[in-house]
Amino acid sequence: MKIIYTKHALIKFNDLKLLGIKTTKKTIKEIIKNPDNLDEDTDPPKIIASGSYSHNLILRIVYRQEGDIIIIITFYPAKKGRYYI
């Protein structure tokens, strides 16, 4: 699996870091490989993978898949319980 980040997604790492939310490409990859929730229906062909980030936050990763290539569009933190149980 090859992961490519859009320019927006790369900027997002720094934007979230300024808010005190530090994440890594490794964390993104782990959530995509083993999501707690996977939403393929809200905005096809985009997929939203969600995984635990901290005791009260999840990290939602918006991406699309083209063959064996995953293109990360954006990612953002959200409060646990907001999107799924």
QUIBEL-V953491 format. One record per pair of residues at least 24 apart in sequence whose C-alpha atoms are under 8 Angstrom apart, sorted by the first residue. I is the first residue (numbers start at 1). J is the second residue. Records with the same first field share a line. If there is no record, write none. Layout:
BEGIN
I = J + J
END
This chain:
BEGIN
1 = 68 + 69 + 70
2 = 68 + 69 + 70
3 = 29 + 69 + 70 + 71 + 72
4 = 69 + 70 + 71 + 72
5 = 71 + 72 + 73
6 = 71 + 72 + 73 + 74
8 = 73 + 74
9 = 72 + 73 + 74 + 75
12 = 74 + 75
28 = 61
32 = 61
37 = 84
53 = 77
56 = 80
END
